[in-house]
């Protein structure tokens, strides 16, 4: 059994990257993610890896993409303004199918905002920050142990699907310390990027998809000659303006990411009989989980659906919750970014209430429960969900 250790979330992220086989890190210090770079700077050289502090986040992304094309597992870490600077390269990596992992430890924004305060305001940026119809993968851990676990998962997804993977967690998860026992993954648990069975030569098609819709592009230096571009391209990798070819490419880049929601299912807490369902992620989900227990003591059948994959959107899980619940409460530390998607998926089948808080303060259990009680009264659910709001609030 692994020894239990007291670790910060950012330290667990660095350890997860090393365990996953990351051997190249390029980054620029920025709160509240800087501990990741500091830890990687100390540890990477000891395992034969390379750490480079770049002049800014744009250069950091360029460096990891080059190292990835050379065959290395790569990562960078940032927050807020740095994540904004990375968007152009993220779009490039998506289209050119370059595996990489980007950690975004979220803080209050926009602009410089509050560098040391937690927020969850980068959710939509992770999905739509780069221009064009770019599909995206974004993971959201809710504990120090899960930061380690999902960092390894992020590398597996990035390599197998040849795609950038973003991991979003807030400053609280990044800086909190928890006792965790981190198990080293077995070699069989670490996924590799697909390899091509084509031979070098004029007939070689670097962007010919495999059975998972992934292009098995070889690493630089393996004897193949091919073109890497941010332009729309055909299977030879050459630029094209053909609408049918472009449409097939965009459809393939989207379809190859769909299995991610099956690989990492949401956490379902007390969902079997839940009539009031919280949907939350990150540190907000941990508070919602405690609120579920308190509401159940008061006779209200509450549950929690916690997505671990924010993008691709876990459509089936949310629609299933909407079919069985009588009230959904979306809790997040922003102005309602993920709530928009929940409302779309629920499609009016169940009332959706937003419980939002910004400015750097965490949502409290009392605030969550006040949202639940208000929602029950607003949507006339008094006789359908547990007890009446007045009875429940009298016990608070």
BALOBA-1460 file (C-alpha; in Angstrom, 3 decimals):
// residues 396
<rec num="1" residu="x" x="0.000" y="0.000" z="0.000"/>
<rec num="2" residu="x" x="1.349" y="3.469" z="-0.846"/>
<rec num="3" residu="x" x="2.299" y="5.657" z="2.095"/>
<rec num="4" residu="x" x="-0.163" y="8.397" z="2.968"/>
<rec num="5" residu="x" x="1.224" y="11.881" z="2.379"/>
<rec num="6" residu="x" x="0.069" y="15.413" z="3.148"/>
<rec num="7" residu="x" x="0.004" y="17.120" z="-0.246"/>
<rec num="8" residu="x" x="-1.177" y="20.325" z="-1.828"/>
<rec num="9" residu="x" x="-3.362" y="20.011" z="-4.915"/>
<rec num="10" residu="x" x="-0.726" y="21.616" z="-7.129"/>
<rec num="11" residu="x" x="1.881" y="19.182" z="-5.840"/>
<rec num="12" residu="x" x="-0.429" y="16.265" z="-6.588"/>
<rec num="13" residu="x" x="-0.821" y="17.589" z="-10.123"/>
<rec num="14" residu="x" x="2.953" y="17.592" z="-10.675"/>
<rec num="15" residu="x" x="3.252" y="14.099" z="-9.200"/>
<rec num="16" residu="x" x="0.451" y="12.861" z="-11.432"/>
<rec num="17" residu="x" x="2.188" y="14.282" z="-14.485"/>
<rec num="18" residu="x" x="5.457" y="12.570" z="-13.590"/>
<rec num="19" residu="x" x="3.664" y="9.284" z="-12.926"/>
<rec num="20" residu="x" x="1.929" y="9.565" z="-16.313"/>
<rec num="21" residu="x" x="5.277" y="9.893" z="-18.057"/>
<rec num="22" residu="x" x="5.488" y="13.649" z="-18.602"/>
<rec num="23" residu="x" x="9.071" y="14.474" z="-19.535"/>
<rec num="24" residu="x" x="8.783" y="18.047" z="-20.818"/>
<rec num="25" residu="x" x="7.316" y="21.086" z="-19.093"/>
<rec num="26" residu="x" x="7.436" y="24.671" z="-20.341"/>
<rec num="27" residu="x" x="5.684" y="27.391" z="-18.399"/>
<rec num="28" residu="x" x="5.636" y="30.850" z="-16.913"/>
<rec num="29" residu="x" x="4.949" y="31.490" z="-13.192"/>
<rec num="30" residu="x" x="1.461" y="32.766" z="-12.406"/>
<rec num="31" residu="x" x="-0.669" y="32.564" z="-9.263"/>
<rec num="32" residu="x" x="-2.266" y="30.321" z="-8.164"/>
<rec num="33" residu="x" x="-0.565" y="27.655" z="-10.309"/>
<rec num="34" residu="x" x="3.114" y="28.479" z="-9.699"/>
<rec num="35" residu="x" x="3.758" y="25.545" z="-7.363"/>
<rec num="36" residu="x" x="3.240" y="23.161" z="-10.284"/>
<rec num="37" residu="x" x="6.102" y="24.750" z="-12.217"/>
<rec num="38" residu="x" x="8.284" y="24.912" z="-9.094"/>
<rec num="39" residu="x" x="7.760" y="21.222" z="-8.365"/>
<rec num="40" residu="x" x="8.373" y="20.199" z="-11.972"/>
<rec num="41" residu="x" x="11.553" y="22.294" z="-12.065"/>
<rec num="42" residu="x" x="12.934" y="20.271" z="-9.154"/>
<rec num="43" residu="x" x="11.689" y="16.834" z="-10.140"/>
<rec num="44" residu="x" x="11.772" y="16.605" z="-13.950"/>
<rec num="45" residu="x" x="15.586" y="16.616" z="-14.328"/>
<rec num="46" residu="x" x="15.813" y="13.739" z="-11.839"/>
<rec num="47" residu="x" x="13.814" y="11.480" z="-14.164"/>
<rec num="48" residu="x" x="15.526" y="12.529" z="-17.363"/>
<rec num="49" residu="x" x="13.014" y="15.215" z="-18.266"/>
<rec num="50" residu="x" x="13.353" y="18.848" z="-19.269"/>
<rec num="51" residu="x" x="11.924" y="21.941" z="-17.575"/>
<rec num="52" residu="x" x="12.019" y="25.329" z="-19.294"/>
<rec num="53" residu="x" x="10.739" y="28.627" z="-17.929"/>
<rec num="54" residu="x" x="9.611" y="30.586" z="-20.966"/>
<rec num="55" residu="x" x="9.143" y="34.322" z="-21.419"/>
<rec num="56" residu="x" x="5.348" y="34.067" z="-21.523"/>
<rec num="57" residu="x" x="2.455" y="31.649" z="-21.933"/>
<rec num="58" residu="x" x="2.362" y="31.858" z="-25.731"/>
<rec num="59" residu="x" x="5.973" y="30.717" z="-25.886"/>
<rec num="60" residu="x" x="5.230" y="28.022" z="-23.317"/>
<rec num="61" residu="x" x="2.539" y="26.519" z="-25.521"/>
<rec num="62" residu="x" x="4.759" y="26.690" z="-28.576"/>
<rec num="63" residu="x" x="7.523" y="24.873" z="-26.713"/>
<rec num="64" residu="x" x="5.344" y="22.008" z="-25.493"/>
<rec num="65" residu="x" x="3.791" y="21.525" z="-28.922"/>
<rec num="66" residu="x" x="7.227" y="21.212" z="-30.483"/>
<rec num="67" residu="x" x="8.332" y="18.735" z="-27.835"/>
<rec num="68" residu="x" x="5.130" y="16.742" z="-28.301"/>
<rec num="69" residu="x" x="5.695" y="16.482" z="-32.057"/>
<rec num="70" residu="x" x="9.098" y="15.079" z="-31.130"/>
<rec num="71" residu="x" x="7.428" y="12.286" z="-29.162"/>
<rec num="72" residu="x" x="7.441" y="13.556" z="-25.566"/>
<rec num="73" residu="x" x="4.533" y="13.661" z="-23.135"/>
<rec num="74" residu="x" x="4.183" y="17.367" z="-22.321"/>
<rec num="75" residu="x" x="2.422" y="19.740" z="-19.952"/>
<rec num="76" residu="x" x="2.130" y="23.387" z="-19.016"/>
<rec num="77" residu="x" x="0.277" y="25.112" z="-16.171"/>
<rec num="78" residu="x" x="-1.251" y="28.547" z="-15.891"/>
<rec num="79" residu="x" x="-4.181" y="30.620" z="-14.663"/>
<rec num="80" residu="x" x="-6.498" y="33.382" z="-15.854"/>
<rec num="81" residu="x" x="-4.604" y="35.802" z="-18.140"/>
<rec num="82" residu="x" x="-2.095" y="33.096" z="-19.089"/>
<rec num="83" residu="x" x="-4.877" y="30.769" z="-20.194"/>
<rec num="84" residu="x" x="-6.190" y="33.544" z="-22.440"/>
<rec num="85" residu="x" x="-2.779" y="33.832" z="-24.098"/>
<rec num="86" residu="x" x="-2.722" y="30.092" z="-24.803"/>
<rec num="87" residu="x" x="-5.921" y="29.935" z="-26.830"/>
<rec num="88" residu="x" x="-4.399" y="30.343" z="-30.293"/>
<rec num="89" residu="x" x="-1.983" y="27.472" z="-29.715"/>
<rec num="90" residu="x" x="-4.775" y="25.336" z="-28.250"/>
<rec num="91" residu="x" x="-6.718" y="25.747" z="-31.474"/>
<rec num="92" residu="x" x="-3.615" y="24.855" z="-33.467"/>
<rec num="93" residu="x" x="-3.007" y="21.743" z="-31.351"/>
<rec num="94" residu="x" x="-6.619" y="20.633" z="-31.850"/>
<rec num="95" residu="x" x="-6.475" y="20.905" z="-35.638"/>
<rec num="96" residu="x" x="-2.941" y="19.518" z="-36.015"/>
<rec num="97" residu="x" x="-3.771" y="16.751" z="-33.471"/>
<rec num="98" residu="x" x="-0.835" y="17.415" z="-31.152"/>
<rec num="99" residu="x" x="-1.193" y="15.772" z="-27.690"/>
<rec num="100" residu="x" x="-0.638" y="18.061" z="-24.702"/>
<rec num="101" residu="x" x="-1.969" y="18.738" z="-21.203"/>
<rec num="102" residu="x" x="-2.776" y="22.253" z="-19.970"/>
<rec num="103" residu="x" x="-3.549" y="22.888" z="-16.305"/>
<rec num="104" residu="x" x="-5.633" y="25.978" z="-15.524"/>
<rec num="105" residu="x" x="-5.872" y="26.769" z="-11.812"/>
<rec num="106" residu="x" x="-8.793" y="29.178" z="-11.923"/>
<rec num="107" residu="x" x="-8.836" y="32.557" z="-10.195"/>
<rec num="108" residu="x" x="-11.145" y="35.565" z="-10.187"/>
<rec num="109" residu="x" x="-11.315" y="37.454" z="-13.478"/>
<rec num="110" residu="x" x="-11.601" y="38.988" z="-15.988"/>
<rec num="111" residu="x" x="-8.240" y="40.633" z="-16.651"/>
<rec num="112" residu="x" x="-5.838" y="40.449" z="-13.711"/>
<rec num="113" residu="x" x="-8.813" y="40.060" z="-11.378"/>
<rec num="114" residu="x" x="-7.807" y="38.695" z="-7.976"/>
<rec num="115" residu="x" x="-4.752" y="36.466" z="-8.496"/>
<rec num="116" residu="x" x="-5.084" y="34.582" z="-5.197"/>
<rec num="117" residu="x" x="-8.870" y="34.080" z="-4.951"/>
<rec num="118" residu="x" x="-10.807" y="31.050" z="-6.235"/>
<rec num="119" residu="x" x="-13.325" y="31.118" z="-9.060"/>
<rec num="120" residu="x" x="-14.794" y="28.873" z="-11.744"/>
<rec num="121" residu="x" x="-14.966" y="31.447" z="-14.503"/>
<rec num="122" residu="x" x="-12.909" y="29.684" z="-17.200"/>
<rec num="123" residu="x" x="-15.412" y="26.938" z="-17.970"/>
<rec num="124" residu="x" x="-16.691" y="28.426" z="-21.200"/>
<rec num="125" residu="x" x="-13.237" y="29.629" z="-22.187"/>
<rec num="126" residu="x" x="-12.003" y="26.045" z="-21.995"/>
<rec num="127" residu="x" x="-14.733" y="25.100" z="-24.449"/>
<rec num="128" residu="x" x="-14.898" y="28.101" z="-26.769"/>
<rec num="129" residu="x" x="-11.750" y="30.151" z="-26.052"/>
<rec num="130" residu="x" x="-10.186" y="29.328" z="-29.390"/>
<rec num="131" residu="x" x="-11.954" y="30.576" z="-32.506"/>
<rec num="132" residu="x" x="-13.721" y="28.219" z="-34.889"/>
<rec num="133" residu="x" x="-15.627" y="24.974" z="-34.366"/>
<rec num="134" residu="x" x="-13.116" y="23.411" z="-32.021"/>
<rec num="135" residu="x" x="-14.121" y="20.449" z="-29.889"/>
<rec num="136" residu="x" x="-12.503" y="20.313" z="-26.473"/>
<rec num="137" residu="x" x="-11.718" y="18.086" z="-23.506"/>
<rec num="138" residu="x" x="-11.770" y="19.621" z="-20.015"/>
<rec num="139" residu="x" x="-11.587" y="17.703" z="-16.726"/>
<rec num="140" residu="x" x="-12.559" y="18.994" z="-13.271"/>
<rec num="141" residu="x" x="-11.164" y="17.327" z="-10.123"/>
<rec num="142" residu="x" x="-12.687" y="17.971" z="-6.694"/>
<rec num="143" residu="x" x="-9.972" y="16.796" z="-4.295"/>
<rec num="144" residu="x" x="-6.208" y="16.552" z="-3.982"/>
<rec num="145" residu="x" x="-6.322" y="12.810" z="-4.646"/>
<rec num="146" residu="x" x="-8.486" y="13.364" z="-7.709"/>
<rec num="147" residu="x" x="-6.090" y="16.010" z="-9.034"/>
<rec num="148" residu="x" x="-3.470" y="13.254" z="-9.138"/>
<rec num="149" residu="x" x="-5.875" y="10.736" z="-10.683"/>
<rec num="150" residu="x" x="-7.251" y="13.074" z="-13.341"/>
<rec num="151" residu="x" x="-3.823" y="14.407" z="-14.275"/>
<rec num="152" residu="x" x="-2.879" y="10.851" z="-15.237"/>
<rec num="153" residu="x" x="-6.211" y="10.512" z="-17.054"/>
<rec num="154" residu="x" x="-5.549" y="13.791" z="-18.883"/>
<rec num="155" residu="x" x="-2.286" y="12.420" z="-20.279"/>
<rec num="156" residu="x" x="-3.956" y="9.160" z="-21.267"/>
<rec num="157" residu="x" x="-6.707" y="10.990" z="-23.144"/>
<rec num="158" residu="x" x="-4.313" y="13.452" z="-24.759"/>
<rec num="159" residu="x" x="-2.065" y="10.677" z="-26.043"/>
<rec num="160" residu="x" x="-4.705" y="8.188" z="-27.161"/>
<rec num="161" residu="x" x="-6.868" y="10.763" z="-28.923"/>
<rec num="162" residu="x" x="-4.040" y="13.085" z="-30.006"/>
<rec num="163" residu="x" x="-5.710" y="16.171" z="-28.587"/>
<rec num="164" residu="x" x="-5.054" y="18.943" z="-26.086"/>
<rec num="165" residu="x" x="-6.643" y="18.247" z="-22.698"/>
<rec num="166" residu="x" x="-7.351" y="21.037" z="-20.208"/>
<rec num="167" residu="x" x="-7.733" y="20.385" z="-16.508"/>
<rec num="168" residu="x" x="-9.691" y="23.028" z="-14.617"/>
<rec num="169" residu="x" x="-9.585" y="23.393" z="-10.866"/>
<rec num="170" residu="x" x="-9.905" y="26.405" z="-8.607"/>
<rec num="171" residu="x" x="-7.403" y="28.024" z="-6.251"/>
<rec num="172" residu="x" x="-8.840" y="26.224" z="-3.216"/>
<rec num="173" residu="x" x="-8.261" y="22.778" z="-4.739"/>
<rec num="174" residu="x" x="-4.807" y="23.928" z="-5.883"/>
<rec num="175" residu="x" x="-3.645" y="25.132" z="-2.466"/>
<rec num="176" residu="x" x="-5.546" y="22.971" z="0.021"/>
<rec num="177" residu="x" x="-3.647" y="20.112" z="1.660"/>
<rec num="178" residu="x" x="-5.117" y="16.666" z="2.211"/>
<rec num="179" residu="x" x="-3.751" y="13.338" z="3.340"/>
<rec num="180" residu="x" x="-3.628" y="11.126" z="0.262"/>
<rec num="181" residu="x" x="-2.143" y="7.767" z="-0.714"/>
<rec num="182" residu="x" x="-1.069" y="8.012" z="-4.326"/>
<rec num="183" residu="x" x="-0.709" y="4.726" z="-6.147"/>
<rec num="184" residu="x" x="1.827" y="4.544" z="-8.961"/>
<rec num="185" residu="x" x="0.000" y="3.553" z="-12.165"/>
<rec num="186" residu="x" x="0.939" y="0.228" z="-13.728"/>
<rec num="187" residu="x" x="2.525" y="0.458" z="-17.194"/>
<rec num="188" residu="x" x="-0.619" y="-1.109" z="-18.659"/>
<rec num="189" residu="x" x="-2.671" y="1.770" z="-17.223"/>
<rec num="190" residu="x" x="-0.733" y="4.365" z="-19.212"/>
<rec num="191" residu="x" x="-1.986" y="4.887" z="-22.739"/>
<rec num="192" residu="x" x="0.235" y="5.668" z="-25.686"/>
<rec num="193" residu="x" x="-0.429" y="7.685" z="-28.813"/>
<rec num="194" residu="x" x="-1.434" y="5.538" z="-31.791"/>
<rec num="195" residu="x" x="1.274" y="4.372" z="-34.163"/>
<rec num="196" residu="x" x="0.951" y="4.047" z="-37.917"/>
<rec num="197" residu="x" x="1.354" y="0.824" z="-39.860"/>
<rec num="198" residu="x" x="1.952" y="2.747" z="-43.082"/>
<rec num="199" residu="x" x="5.414" y="2.783" z="-44.623"/>
<rec num="200" residu="x" x="7.312" y="5.998" z="-45.377"/>
<rec num="201" residu="x" x="7.003" y="7.135" z="-48.960"/>
<rec num="202" residu="x" x="4.903" y="9.084" z="-51.406"/>
<rec num="203" residu="x" x="1.726" y="7.197" z="-50.507"/>
<rec num="204" residu="x" x="2.013" y="7.920" z="-46.754"/>
<rec num="205" residu="x" x="-1.088" y="9.623" z="-45.282"/>
<rec num="206" residu="x" x="-0.214" y="11.066" z="-41.845"/>
<rec num="207" residu="x" x="-3.786" y="12.187" z="-41.156"/>
<rec num="208" residu="x" x="-5.525" y="8.993" z="-42.168"/>
<rec num="209" residu="x" x="-7.748" y="8.102" z="-39.183"/>
<rec num="210" residu="x" x="-7.695" y="4.809" z="-37.329"/>
<rec num="211" residu="x" x="-10.722" y="2.928" z="-35.983"/>
<rec num="212" residu="x" x="-11.124" y="5.548" z="-33.207"/>
<rec num="213" residu="x" x="-11.102" y="8.435" z="-35.705"/>
<rec num="214" residu="x" x="-7.618" y="9.441" z="-34.547"/>
<rec num="215" residu="x" x="-4.822" y="10.299" z="-36.967"/>
<rec num="216" residu="x" x="-1.769" y="8.161" z="-36.175"/>
<rec num="217" residu="x" x="0.745" y="10.913" z="-36.968"/>
<rec num="218" residu="x" x="4.313" y="9.640" z="-36.372"/>
<rec num="219" residu="x" x="6.796" y="11.492" z="-34.202"/>
<rec num="220" residu="x" x="9.417" y="13.687" z="-35.790"/>
<rec num="221" residu="x" x="12.601" y="11.725" z="-36.392"/>
<rec num="222" residu="x" x="10.956" y="8.383" z="-37.171"/>
<rec num="223" residu="x" x="11.814" y="8.523" z="-40.854"/>
<rec num="224" residu="x" x="8.577" y="9.963" z="-42.196"/>
<rec num="225" residu="x" x="8.214" y="13.189" z="-44.148"/>
<rec num="226" residu="x" x="4.923" y="15.011" z="-43.625"/>
<rec num="227" residu="x" x="3.400" y="18.450" z="-43.253"/>
<rec num="228" residu="x" x="2.011" y="19.889" z="-39.994"/>
<rec num="229" residu="x" x="-0.214" y="22.929" z="-40.405"/>
<rec num="230" residu="x" x="-2.881" y="25.006" z="-38.736"/>
<rec num="231" residu="x" x="-4.658" y="25.291" z="-42.058"/>
<rec num="232" residu="x" x="-7.483" y="22.959" z="-42.928"/>
<rec num="233" residu="x" x="-5.789" y="19.924" z="-44.438"/>
<rec num="234" residu="x" x="-6.433" y="16.653" z="-46.192"/>
<rec num="235" residu="x" x="-5.177" y="13.243" z="-45.075"/>
<rec num="236" residu="x" x="-1.775" y="13.983" z="-46.612"/>
<rec num="237" residu="x" x="-1.512" y="16.974" z="-44.303"/>
<rec num="238" residu="x" x="-1.593" y="19.459" z="-47.172"/>
<rec num="239" residu="x" x="-3.743" y="22.621" z="-46.949"/>
<rec num="240" residu="x" x="-7.162" y="22.464" z="-48.586"/>
<rec num="241" residu="x" x="-10.127" y="24.751" z="-49.190"/>
<rec num="242" residu="x" x="-12.437" y="21.885" z="-50.131"/>
<rec num="243" residu="x" x="-15.677" y="22.179" z="-48.138"/>
<rec num="244" residu="x" x="-16.354" y="18.389" z="-48.115"/>
<rec num="245" residu="x" x="-12.800" y="17.629" z="-46.909"/>
<rec num="246" residu="x" x="-12.977" y="20.360" z="-44.277"/>
<rec num="247" residu="x" x="-16.365" y="19.200" z="-43.015"/>
<rec num="248" residu="x" x="-15.158" y="15.601" z="-42.716"/>
<rec num="249" residu="x" x="-12.116" y="16.783" z="-40.755"/>
<rec num="250" residu="x" x="-14.157" y="18.846" z="-38.290"/>
<rec num="251" residu="x" x="-16.668" y="16.019" z="-37.817"/>
<rec num="252" residu="x" x="-13.849" y="13.555" z="-37.141"/>
<rec num="253" residu="x" x="-12.143" y="15.848" z="-34.629"/>
<rec num="254" residu="x" x="-15.440" y="16.065" z="-32.755"/>
<rec num="255" residu="x" x="-16.391" y="12.393" z="-32.962"/>
<rec num="256" residu="x" x="-13.053" y="11.122" z="-31.649"/>
<rec num="257" residu="x" x="-13.643" y="12.918" z="-28.317"/>
<rec num="258" residu="x" x="-17.079" y="11.433" z="-27.587"/>
<rec num="259" residu="x" x="-15.831" y="8.380" z="-25.629"/>
<rec num="260" residu="x" x="-14.300" y="10.615" z="-22.939"/>
<rec num="261" residu="x" x="-17.611" y="10.986" z="-21.087"/>
<rec num="262" residu="x" x="-17.861" y="7.187" z="-20.905"/>
<rec num="263" residu="x" x="-14.288" y="6.759" z="-19.692"/>
<rec num="264" residu="x" x="-14.803" y="9.217" z="-16.822"/>
<rec num="265" residu="x" x="-18.367" y="8.959" z="-15.556"/>
<rec num="266" residu="x" x="-19.825" y="11.644" z="-13.241"/>
<rec num="267" residu="x" x="-19.996" y="11.019" z="-9.518"/>
<rec num="268" residu="x" x="-23.547" y="10.210" z="-8.473"/>
<rec num="269" residu="x" x="-24.222" y="10.774" z="-4.786"/>
<rec num="270" residu="x" x="-27.651" y="9.760" z="-3.415"/>
<rec num="271" residu="x" x="-29.062" y="9.951" z="-6.922"/>
<rec num="272" residu="x" x="-31.223" y="6.812" z="-6.817"/>
<rec num="273" residu="x" x="-34.192" y="8.542" z="-5.181"/>
<rec num="274" residu="x" x="-33.165" y="12.199" z="-5.469"/>
<rec num="275" residu="x" x="-35.907" y="14.713" z="-6.141"/>
<rec num="276" residu="x" x="-33.682" y="17.762" z="-5.655"/>
<rec num="277" residu="x" x="-30.426" y="17.378" z="-7.613"/>
<rec num="278" residu="x" x="-27.367" y="19.556" z="-7.258"/>
<rec num="279" residu="x" x="-25.143" y="19.725" z="-10.333"/>
<rec num="280" residu="x" x="-21.746" y="21.097" z="-9.371"/>
<rec num="281" residu="x" x="-18.025" y="20.541" z="-9.985"/>
<rec num="282" residu="x" x="-14.732" y="21.250" z="-8.239"/>
<rec num="283" residu="x" x="-14.737" y="22.681" z="-4.715"/>
<rec num="284" residu="x" x="-18.388" y="23.748" z="-5.107"/>
<rec num="285" residu="x" x="-19.366" y="20.096" z="-5.522"/>
<rec num="286" residu="x" x="-17.742" y="19.213" z="-2.208"/>
<rec num="287" residu="x" x="-19.858" y="21.816" z="-0.461"/>
<rec num="288" residu="x" x="-22.948" y="20.574" z="-2.300"/>
<rec num="289" residu="x" x="-22.205" y="17.028" z="-1.176"/>
<rec num="290" residu="x" x="-22.276" y="18.128" z="2.458"/>
<rec num="291" residu="x" x="-25.489" y="20.025" z="1.776"/>
<rec num="292" residu="x" x="-27.066" y="16.839" z="0.411"/>
<rec num="293" residu="x" x="-26.457" y="15.139" z="3.755"/>
<rec num="294" residu="x" x="-27.961" y="18.057" z="5.676"/>
<rec num="295" residu="x" x="-31.033" y="18.214" z="3.462"/>
<rec num="296" residu="x" x="-31.656" y="14.492" z="3.826"/>
<rec num="297" residu="x" x="-31.627" y="14.847" z="7.606"/>
<rec num="298" residu="x" x="-34.438" y="17.364" z="7.140"/>
<rec num="299" residu="x" x="-36.437" y="14.949" z="5.007"/>
<rec num="300" residu="x" x="-35.623" y="16.398" z="1.586"/>
<rec num="301" residu="x" x="-34.419" y="13.746" z="-0.848"/>
<rec num="302" residu="x" x="-31.408" y="15.534" z="-2.291"/>
<rec num="303" residu="x" x="-28.622" y="14.201" z="-4.496"/>
<rec num="304" residu="x" x="-25.497" y="15.340" z="-6.309"/>
<rec num="305" residu="x" x="-24.441" y="14.827" z="-9.906"/>
<rec num="306" residu="x" x="-20.777" y="15.866" z="-10.183"/>
<rec num="307" residu="x" x="-19.276" y="15.912" z="-13.682"/>
<rec num="308" residu="x" x="-15.603" y="15.003" z="-13.776"/>
<rec num="309" residu="x" x="-15.585" y="15.739" z="-17.502"/>
<rec num="310" residu="x" x="-17.009" y="19.197" z="-18.192"/>
<rec num="311" residu="x" x="-16.290" y="18.968" z="-21.924"/>
<rec num="312" residu="x" x="-17.428" y="17.053" z="-23.895"/>
<rec num="313" residu="x" x="-20.646" y="17.867" z="-22.081"/>
<rec num="314" residu="x" x="-22.094" y="14.815" z="-20.238"/>
<rec num="315" residu="x" x="-25.406" y="15.106" z="-22.045"/>
<rec num="316" residu="x" x="-26.815" y="11.684" z="-21.199"/>
<rec num="317" residu="x" x="-26.126" y="12.003" z="-17.469"/>
<rec num="318" residu="x" x="-27.759" y="15.429" z="-17.237"/>
<rec num="319" residu="x" x="-30.802" y="14.362" z="-19.274"/>
<rec num="320" residu="x" x="-31.227" y="11.300" z="-17.034"/>
<rec num="321" residu="x" x="-31.148" y="13.535" z="-13.940"/>
<rec num="322" residu="x" x="-33.714" y="15.860" z="-15.520"/>
<rec num="323" residu="x" x="-36.065" y="12.935" z="-16.201"/>
<rec num="324" residu="x" x="-36.090" y="11.742" z="-12.607"/>
<rec num="325" residu="x" x="-35.646" y="14.927" z="-10.542"/>
<rec num="326" residu="x" x="-38.256" y="17.503" z="-9.660"/>
<rec num="327" residu="x" x="-35.737" y="20.300" z="-9.171"/>
<rec num="328" residu="x" x="-32.168" y="20.881" z="-10.392"/>
<rec num="329" residu="x" x="-29.915" y="23.385" z="-8.632"/>
<rec num="330" residu="x" x="-26.728" y="24.347" z="-10.479"/>
<rec num="331" residu="x" x="-24.050" y="25.658" z="-8.130"/>
<rec num="332" residu="x" x="-20.910" y="27.347" z="-9.445"/>
<rec num="333" residu="x" x="-18.534" y="30.194" z="-8.665"/>
<rec num="334" residu="x" x="-19.254" y="32.318" z="-11.725"/>
<rec num="335" residu="x" x="-22.194" y="34.098" z="-13.328"/>
<rec num="336" residu="x" x="-23.807" y="30.920" z="-14.646"/>
<rec num="337" residu="x" x="-21.534" y="29.475" z="-17.302"/>
<rec num="338" residu="x" x="-22.252" y="25.751" z="-16.913"/>
<rec num="339" residu="x" x="-25.842" y="26.468" z="-15.903"/>
<rec num="340" residu="x" x="-26.566" y="27.475" z="-19.507"/>
<rec num="341" residu="x" x="-25.672" y="23.979" z="-20.690"/>
<rec num="342" residu="x" x="-27.696" y="22.331" z="-17.915"/>
<rec num="343" residu="x" x="-30.749" y="24.376" z="-18.868"/>
<rec num="344" residu="x" x="-30.293" y="23.456" z="-22.523"/>
<rec num="345" residu="x" x="-30.023" y="19.741" z="-21.762"/>
<rec num="346" residu="x" x="-32.927" y="19.767" z="-19.305"/>
<rec num="347" residu="x" x="-35.034" y="21.317" z="-22.096"/>
<rec num="348" residu="x" x="-37.811" y="22.382" z="-19.739"/>
<rec num="349" residu="x" x="-38.403" y="18.889" z="-18.353"/>
<rec num="350" residu="x" x="-37.558" y="20.102" z="-14.842"/>
<rec num="351" residu="x" x="-37.068" y="23.541" z="-13.255"/>
<rec num="352" residu="x" x="-33.391" y="24.591" z="-13.140"/>
<rec num="353" residu="x" x="-32.290" y="27.053" z="-10.471"/>
<rec num="354" residu="x" x="-28.945" y="28.831" z="-10.495"/>
<rec num="355" residu="x" x="-27.039" y="29.182" z="-7.216"/>
<rec num="356" residu="x" x="-24.130" y="31.410" z="-8.158"/>
<rec num="357" residu="x" x="-21.416" y="33.295" z="-6.317"/>
<rec num="358" residu="x" x="-18.452" y="35.264" z="-7.589"/>
<rec num="359" residu="x" x="-15.915" y="37.668" z="-6.200"/>
<rec num="360" residu="x" x="-13.600" y="35.077" z="-4.692"/>
<rec num="361" residu="x" x="-15.785" y="33.704" z="-1.887"/>
<rec num="362" residu="x" x="-16.919" y="30.093" z="-1.666"/>
<rec num="363" residu="x" x="-20.603" y="29.237" z="-1.685"/>
<rec num="364" residu="x" x="-21.687" y="28.093" z="1.777"/>
<rec num="365" residu="x" x="-23.965" y="25.203" z="2.651"/>
<rec num="366" residu="x" x="-26.491" y="27.678" z="4.048"/>
<rec num="367" residu="x" x="-26.526" y="29.565" z="0.745"/>
<rec num="368" residu="x" x="-27.032" y="26.355" z="-1.204"/>
<rec num="369" residu="x" x="-29.895" y="25.283" z="1.006"/>
<rec num="370" residu="x" x="-31.503" y="28.712" z="0.751"/>
<rec num="371" residu="x" x="-31.430" y="28.273" z="-3.032"/>
<rec num="372" residu="x" x="-33.135" y="24.897" z="-2.677"/>
<rec num="373" residu="x" x="-35.884" y="26.267" z="-0.428"/>
<rec num="374" residu="x" x="-36.482" y="29.256" z="-2.691"/>
<rec num="375" residu="x" x="-36.631" y="26.958" z="-5.711"/>
<rec num="376" residu="x" x="-39.159" y="24.685" z="-4.044"/>
<rec num="377" residu="x" x="-41.438" y="27.613" z="-3.283"/>
<rec num="378" residu="x" x="-40.903" y="29.303" z="-6.652"/>
<rec num="379" residu="x" x="-41.854" y="26.188" z="-8.562"/>
<rec num="380" residu="x" x="-44.672" y="25.048" z="-6.279"/>
<rec num="381" residu="x" x="-43.003" y="21.811" z="-5.267"/>
<rec num="382" residu="x" x="-43.982" y="22.028" z="-1.593"/>
<rec num="383" residu="x" x="-46.161" y="18.913" z="-1.525"/>
<rec num="384" residu="x" x="-43.916" y="16.893" z="-3.848"/>
<rec num="385" residu="x" x="-40.478" y="17.156" z="-2.284"/>
<rec num="386" residu="x" x="-40.089" y="15.888" z="1.265"/>
<rec num="387" residu="x" x="-41.549" y="18.435" z="3.650"/>
<rec num="388" residu="x" x="-42.657" y="22.023" z="3.215"/>
<rec num="389" residu="x" x="-39.995" y="24.749" z="3.031"/>
<rec num="390" residu="x" x="-41.276" y="26.322" z="6.247"/>
<rec num="391" residu="x" x="-40.842" y="23.033" z="8.119"/>
<rec num="392" residu="x" x="-37.397" y="22.515" z="6.673"/>
<rec num="393" residu="x" x="-36.212" y="26.028" z="7.369"/>
<rec num="394" residu="x" x="-37.539" y="25.842" z="10.919"/>
<rec num="395" residu="x" x="-35.052" y="23.040" z="11.548"/>
<rec num="396" residu="x" x="-32.062" y="24.949" z="10.169"/>
